[in-house]
Amino acid sequence: MSGKTLLIAAALAVLALPVQAQQKVKIGYVNTFSGPNAVIGNEQRDAFELALDQLGRKMGGLEVEVTYADDQQKPDVGKQVTEKLIQSNAVHFLTGYIWSNVLLASVKTAVDAETFLISGNAGPSQIAGEQCSPWFFSISWQGDQTSMALGEALNQRAVKKLFIIAPNYAAGKDVAEGVKRTYKGEVVGQEMTRWPEQLDFAVELSKLRSANSEAAFVFYPGAAGRQFFQQYAQSGLKEKTTLYSVFSVDSLNLPQIGDSAVGSLSTQSWVADLDNPVNKKFVADFRAKHQRTPSFYAAQAYDSVMMINAAVAAAGGNLANKEAMRQAMRKADFPNTRGKIRFGNNHFPIQNFYLQEVVKDARGEYGLKGLSVALKDSQDPYHDKCTMKW
């Protein structure tokens, strides 16, 4: 047989292969990879890559191709890169999305294209309610839930007076409403600050001091969180008013915040010391690879990979079988760092939330220690506004 004949035969053999054998699972990962909050995007990417490595970088027998896109923490940019990933890269799944305003600007593009979007962090109330979609899942939480758990923790600790400070954007409004939804004491003041440019909180701290509140609740992710905790301690309020927070202090910014955060309390759906096999392996492998303790951002990114893998495997690698993939994700029968979760009718998790405290160990290292379950089997308060049928 001639060389030309062999080449033709080889080409025909490739064409004869099943289509799915030639496919790749294409994932578009939209996150913030530039600017002061790139540390969060990089943290999630590290965990995402770790999970892919553990799977041998295959799902349902297919190779995985991930395209990372920087949203620059801007809603319009997030929408543009989402459109590009769908139209140019023909992705089967979208994930990432730290910020609620970026997600809100992008989700319709994914829904209209019938492309699965799995939020790795943001959980705006609109998508949990009237804008719920069979093409959207959250692997994290709805924005009110974590602060609702904080409100319950305040009740458990018999806190009578609370002052709230949060940024004036979608997620800030959600978390502020969340804590008020469950907290039974008196809210003696509330300040909503400019986002993301405001990093000086002298005016708000002065108002907090004048209110004479026994506790303060704040929500400042990323760079703003570092600034707030440091200014809080410098103001002398740390010794007077107990600081509670959500999404503001984590293993990423603790080394920079340092002693300013010690003793502060927060709630989250994941803590590093959760006692289940998947979480123990995740934390150990992440520490071994990156020489640091993972944050809740990392845990959510890791779980998103396991969720997508379960979907592709359930479809037998047939990426055209979107209904099989959807049903597999709805079952939530995949290994995850929280041990066990299930999805509500709006595709948001029903899960536990934990109270945790910032501690400093004998080696001088800072960490978050789980204290108790603040809210058990929590379902977001907007699910009844979702009319989606399973």
C-alpha positions as CSV (number, residue, x, y, z in Angstrom):
1,M,0.0,0.0,0.0
2,S,1.4,3.4,-1.0
3,G,2.1,6.2,1.5
4,K,-0.7,8.3,0.0
5,T,-3.2,5.4,0.4
6,L,-2.1,5.0,4.0
7,L,-2.8,8.6,4.7
8,I,-6.2,8.4,3.1
9,A,-7.0,5.3,5.1
10,A,-5.9,7.0,8.4
11,A,-8.1,10.0,7.6
12,L,-11.1,7.9,6.9
13,A,-10.5,6.0,10.2
14,V,-10.5,9.2,12.2
15,L,-13.7,10.3,10.4
16,A,-15.3,7.0,11.3
17,L,-14.8,7.5,15.0
18,P,-17.8,8.4,17.1
19,V,-18.3,12.1,17.3
20,Q,-18.1,12.1,21.1
21,A,-14.7,10.4,21.0
22,Q,-13.3,13.4,19.1
23,Q,-14.9,16.0,21.4
24,K,-13.5,17.8,24.3
25,V,-15.3,19.1,27.3
26,K,-15.0,22.9,26.8
27,I,-15.2,25.0,29.9
28,G,-15.2,28.8,30.0
29,Y,-13.9,30.2,33.3
30,V,-14.8,33.9,33.9
31,N,-13.1,35.5,36.9
32,T,-11.1,38.4,38.0
33,F,-7.4,37.9,37.1
34,S,-6.2,41.6,37.2
35,G,-6.3,44.4,39.7
36,P,-6.3,44.2,43.5
37,N,-8.9,41.4,43.7
38,A,-7.1,39.1,41.2
39,V,-5.9,37.1,44.3
40,I,-9.5,35.7,44.5
41,G,-9.6,34.7,40.9
42,N,-6.1,33.1,41.1
43,E,-7.2,31.2,44.2
44,Q,-10.2,29.8,42.5
45,R,-8.1,28.9,39.4
46,D,-5.6,27.1,41.6
47,A,-8.3,24.9,43.1
48,F,-10.0,24.4,39.7
49,E,-6.8,23.1,38.2
50,L,-6.1,20.9,41.3
51,A,-9.5,19.2,40.8
52,L,-8.9,18.7,37.1
53,D,-5.5,17.1,37.9
54,Q,-7.1,14.7,40.3
55,L,-9.5,13.7,37.5
56,G,-6.6,13.1,35.1
57,R,-7.9,16.1,33.2
58,K,-10.7,14.0,31.7
59,M,-14.5,13.9,32.2
60,G,-16.7,11.1,30.9
61,G,-13.7,9.8,29.0
62,L,-13.2,13.1,27.2
63,E,-10.3,15.5,27.5
64,V,-11.0,18.9,29.1
65,E,-10.2,22.2,27.6
66,V,-10.5,25.3,29.9
67,T,-10.3,28.9,28.6
68,Y,-9.8,31.5,31.4
69,A,-11.2,34.9,30.8
70,D,-10.6,38.1,32.9
71,D,-13.7,40.1,33.7
72,Q,-11.6,42.9,35.2
73,Q,-14.4,43.1,37.9
74,K,-16.5,45.0,35.4
75,P,-20.0,43.9,34.4
76,D,-19.7,45.0,30.8
77,V,-16.4,43.2,30.4
78,G,-17.8,40.1,32.0
79,K,-20.7,40.1,29.5
80,Q,-18.3,40.5,26.6
81,V,-16.0,37.7,27.6
82,T,-19.0,35.4,28.3
83,E,-20.3,36.1,24.8
84,K,-16.9,35.4,23.3
85,L,-16.6,32.1,25.1
86,I,-20.0,31.0,23.9
87,Q,-19.7,32.2,20.3
88,S,-16.0,31.7,19.5
89,N,-15.0,28.9,21.9
90,A,-18.3,27.0,21.8
91,V,-18.0,26.1,25.5
92,H,-20.3,23.6,27.0
93,F,-20.1,25.0,30.5
94,L,-19.4,28.4,32.0
95,T,-18.2,28.9,35.6
96,G,-16.3,31.2,37.9
97,Y,-18.1,34.6,38.4
98,I,-17.1,36.1,41.7
99,W,-19.1,39.2,41.6
100,S,-22.9,39.4,41.6
101,N,-23.0,42.5,39.3
102,V,-20.8,40.7,36.7
103,L,-22.9,37.6,36.9
104,L,-26.2,39.5,36.5
105,A,-24.8,41.2,33.4
106,S,-23.7,37.8,31.9
107,V,-26.3,35.2,32.8
108,K,-28.9,36.1,30.1
109,T,-26.2,35.6,27.5
110,A,-25.7,32.0,28.7
111,V,-29.4,31.3,29.2
112,D,-30.3,32.5,25.7
113,A,-27.5,30.3,24.2
114,E,-28.7,27.3,26.3
115,T,-25.2,27.0,27.9
116,F,-24.9,25.8,31.4
117,L,-23.6,28.4,33.8
118,I,-22.4,27.3,37.2
119,S,-21.7,30.2,39.5
120,G,-18.6,29.5,41.6
121,N,-19.3,32.3,44.0
122,A,-21.9,35.0,43.3
123,G,-25.5,34.3,44.2
124,P,-27.7,37.3,43.6
125,S,-31.3,37.1,44.8
126,Q,-32.7,37.8,41.3
127,I,-31.4,34.6,39.9
128,A,-32.6,32.6,42.9
129,G,-36.1,34.0,42.4
130,E,-37.9,35.3,39.3
131,Q,-34.8,35.0,37.0
132,C,-34.1,31.3,37.9
133,S,-33.3,29.2,34.9
134,P,-32.7,25.5,34.0
135,W,-29.4,26.6,32.6
136,F,-28.1,28.1,35.8
137,F,-26.7,26.4,38.9
138,S,-25.0,27.8,42.0
139,I,-22.3,25.7,43.6
140,S,-21.8,28.3,46.4
141,W,-24.8,29.9,48.1
142,Q,-27.5,32.6,47.6
143,G,-26.2,36.0,48.8
144,D,-28.5,36.3,51.7
145,Q,-27.9,32.9,53.2
146,T,-24.4,33.4,54.7
147,S,-25.5,36.6,56.5
148,M,-28.8,34.9,57.5
149,A,-26.6,32.4,59.3
150,L,-24.7,35.3,60.9
151,G,-28.0,36.7,62.1
152,E,-28.8,33.4,63.8
153,A,-25.3,33.2,65.3
154,L,-25.9,36.7,66.8
155,N,-29.2,35.5,68.3
156,Q,-27.4,32.4,69.7
157,R,-24.8,34.7,71.3
158,A,-27.5,37.0,72.7
159,V,-26.3,40.1,70.9
160,K,-28.9,42.9,71.5
161,K,-27.5,45.8,69.4
162,L,-25.9,45.7,65.9
163,F,-24.5,48.2,63.5
164,I,-24.2,47.2,59.8
165,I,-21.6,48.5,57.2
166,A,-21.6,47.1,53.7
167,P,-20.9,48.2,50.1
168,N,-23.7,49.7,48.0
169,Y,-24.0,47.1,45.2
170,A,-26.1,44.0,44.6
171,A,-24.3,41.6,46.9
172,G,-23.9,44.3,49.6
173,K,-27.6,44.9,49.7
174,D,-28.3,41.1,49.7
175,V,-26.1,40.4,52.7
176,A,-27.4,43.4,54.7
177,E,-30.9,42.3,54.2
178,G,-29.9,38.7,55.0
179,V,-28.7,39.5,58.5
180,K,-31.7,41.6,59.2
181,R,-34.0,38.8,58.0
182,T,-32.9,36.5,60.9
183,Y,-31.4,38.9,63.6
184,K,-33.9,39.5,66.4
185,G,-32.1,42.3,68.1
186,E,-32.0,46.0,67.3
187,V,-30.1,47.4,64.3
188,V,-28.9,50.7,65.6
189,G,-27.4,51.9,62.4
190,Q,-26.6,51.0,58.8
191,E,-24.1,52.5,56.3
192,M,-23.8,51.5,52.6
193,T,-20.5,52.7,51.1
194,R,-19.3,53.3,47.5
195,W,-18.1,50.2,45.7
196,P,-15.4,49.3,44.8
197,E,-13.4,52.5,45.0
198,Q,-14.0,53.4,48.7
199,L,-11.2,52.1,50.9
200,D,-11.3,54.7,53.7
201,F,-13.9,54.0,56.4
202,A,-13.2,56.7,58.9
203,V,-16.6,58.3,58.6
204,E,-18.5,55.0,59.0
205,L,-16.3,54.0,61.9
206,S,-17.0,57.3,63.6
207,K,-20.8,56.7,63.2
208,L,-20.3,53.2,64.6
209,R,-18.5,54.5,67.7
210,S,-21.3,57.1,68.3
211,A,-24.0,54.4,68.1
212,N,-22.5,52.6,71.0
213,S,-23.4,49.2,69.5
214,E,-22.1,46.0,71.2
215,A,-21.4,44.4,67.7
216,A,-20.7,45.4,64.2
217,F,-21.5,43.4,61.0
218,V,-19.5,44.0,57.8
219,F,-19.2,42.6,54.3
220,Y,-16.0,43.7,52.4
221,P,-14.4,41.1,50.1
222,G,-10.9,41.3,48.8
223,A,-8.8,44.4,49.2
224,A,-11.6,46.4,51.0
225,G,-11.7,43.7,53.7
226,R,-8.0,44.1,54.5
227,Q,-8.4,47.8,54.7
228,F,-11.5,47.7,56.9
229,F,-10.1,45.2,59.5
230,Q,-6.9,47.2,59.8
231,Q,-8.8,50.5,60.2
232,Y,-11.2,48.9,62.7
233,A,-8.3,47.8,64.9
234,Q,-6.5,51.1,64.6
235,S,-9.6,53.0,65.6
236,G,-9.7,51.2,69.0
237,L,-13.1,49.7,68.3
238,K,-11.7,46.1,68.3
239,E,-11.5,46.2,72.1
240,K,-15.0,47.7,72.5
241,T,-17.2,46.3,69.7
242,T,-17.2,42.6,68.6
243,L,-16.7,42.4,64.8
244,Y,-18.8,39.9,62.8
245,S,-18.5,39.5,59.0
246,V,-19.2,37.5,55.9
247,F,-16.9,37.1,52.9
248,S,-14.5,39.6,54.4
249,V,-11.8,37.6,56.1
250,D,-10.3,34.3,54.8
251,S,-7.1,32.4,54.4
252,L,-6.2,34.7,51.4
253,N,-6.1,38.0,53.3
254,L,-5.4,36.8,56.9
255,P,-1.6,37.0,56.5
256,Q,-2.0,40.7,55.5
257,I,-4.7,41.5,58.1
258,G,-2.9,39.7,60.9
259,D,-3.8,40.5,64.5
260,S,-6.4,43.0,63.5
261,A,-8.7,40.1,62.7
262,V,-8.0,37.8,65.6
263,G,-11.2,37.1,67.6
264,S,-13.5,38.3,64.9
265,L,-16.4,35.9,63.9
266,S,-17.9,35.0,60.6
267,T,-20.2,32.4,59.0
268,Q,-19.6,30.3,55.9
269,S,-20.9,27.1,54.2
270,W,-17.4,25.7,54.3
271,V,-14.6,25.7,56.8
272,A,-11.2,24.1,56.4
273,D,-11.6,21.7,59.3
274,L,-14.8,20.1,58.1
275,D,-14.5,16.4,58.9
276,N,-15.2,14.5,55.7
277,P,-12.9,12.5,53.4
278,V,-13.2,14.7,50.3
279,N,-12.5,17.9,52.2
280,K,-9.5,16.4,54.0
281,K,-8.0,15.3,50.8
282,F,-8.7,18.6,49.1
283,V,-7.2,20.7,51.9
284,A,-4.1,18.4,52.2
285,D,-3.5,18.4,48.4
286,F,-4.0,22.1,48.1
287,R,-1.6,22.8,50.9
288,A,1.0,20.4,49.5
289,K,0.8,22.1,46.0
290,H,0.5,25.7,47.0
291,Q,2.0,25.9,50.6
292,R,-1.1,27.7,51.9
293,T,-4.5,26.8,53.4
294,P,-7.3,27.1,50.8
295,S,-10.2,29.5,51.2
296,F,-13.9,28.9,50.7
297,Y,-13.4,30.4,47.3
298,A,-11.1,27.5,46.5
299,A,-13.5,24.9,47.9
300,Q,-16.3,26.2,45.7
301,A,-14.1,26.1,42.6
302,Y,-13.1,22.5,43.4
303,D,-16.7,21.5,43.9
304,S,-17.7,23.0,40.5
305,V,-15.3,20.7,38.7
306,M,-16.7,17.7,40.5
307,M,-20.2,18.8,39.6
308,I,-19.4,19.2,35.9
309,N,-17.6,15.9,35.9
310,A,-20.7,14.2,37.3
311,A,-22.8,15.8,34.6
312,V,-20.6,14.7,31.7
313,A,-20.2,11.2,33.1
314,A,-24.0,10.8,33.5
315,A,-24.4,11.7,29.8
316,G,-21.8,9.1,28.9
317,G,-19.6,11.8,27.4
318,N,-22.4,12.8,25.0
319,L,-22.3,16.6,25.4
320,A,-25.4,17.0,23.3
321,N,-27.5,15.2,26.0
322,K,-28.0,18.3,28.0
323,E,-31.1,16.9,29.8
324,A,-29.0,14.0,31.2
325,M,-26.4,16.5,32.4
326,R,-28.9,18.8,34.0
327,Q,-30.6,15.9,35.9
328,A,-27.2,14.7,37.1
329,M,-26.4,18.2,38.5
330,R,-29.8,18.4,40.2
331,K,-29.1,15.1,42.0
332,A,-25.9,16.6,43.5
333,D,-24.6,13.1,43.8
334,F,-20.9,14.0,43.4
335,P,-18.0,14.2,45.9
336,N,-17.8,17.7,47.4
337,T,-15.9,19.4,50.2
338,R,-19.0,20.1,52.3
339,G,-19.8,16.4,52.6
340,K,-23.4,16.6,51.5
341,I,-25.5,19.2,49.7
342,R,-28.7,19.2,47.7
343,F,-30.3,21.6,45.4
344,G,-33.5,23.5,45.8
345,N,-36.0,24.0,43.0
346,N,-34.0,27.1,41.9
347,H,-30.7,25.2,41.6
348,F,-29.2,26.8,44.7
349,P,-27.7,24.6,47.4
350,I,-29.5,23.6,50.6
351,Q,-26.7,23.2,53.1
352,N,-25.3,23.9,56.5
353,F,-23.6,27.2,57.5
354,Y,-20.9,27.3,60.2
355,L,-19.8,29.9,62.7
356,Q,-16.0,30.3,62.7
357,E,-13.4,32.4,64.5
358,V,-10.1,33.9,63.5
359,V,-7.4,32.4,65.6
360,K,-3.6,32.6,66.0
361,D,-1.8,29.3,66.8
362,A,1.4,28.6,68.8
363,R,3.5,29.0,65.6
364,G,2.1,32.5,65.1
365,E,0.0,31.4,62.0
366,Y,-3.5,32.8,61.5
367,G,-6.4,30.6,60.6
368,L,-10.2,30.1,60.8
369,K,-11.5,27.6,63.4
370,G,-15.0,26.1,63.1
371,L,-17.1,26.6,66.2
372,S,-20.6,25.4,65.6
373,V,-23.4,25.0,63.1
374,A,-25.1,28.4,62.8
375,L,-27.8,27.4,60.4
376,K,-28.7,23.8,59.4
377,D,-30.1,22.8,56.0
378,S,-30.5,26.4,55.0
379,Q,-32.6,27.1,51.9
380,D,-32.5,30.6,50.4
381,P,-35.6,32.8,51.0
382,Y,-36.2,33.5,47.2
383,H,-36.8,29.9,46.0
384,D,-40.6,30.2,46.2
385,K,-40.4,33.0,43.6
386,C,-38.9,30.5,41.1
387,T,-41.5,28.9,38.9
388,M,-39.1,26.4,37.3
389,K,-40.3,22.8,37.3
390,W,-38.1,19.8,37.5
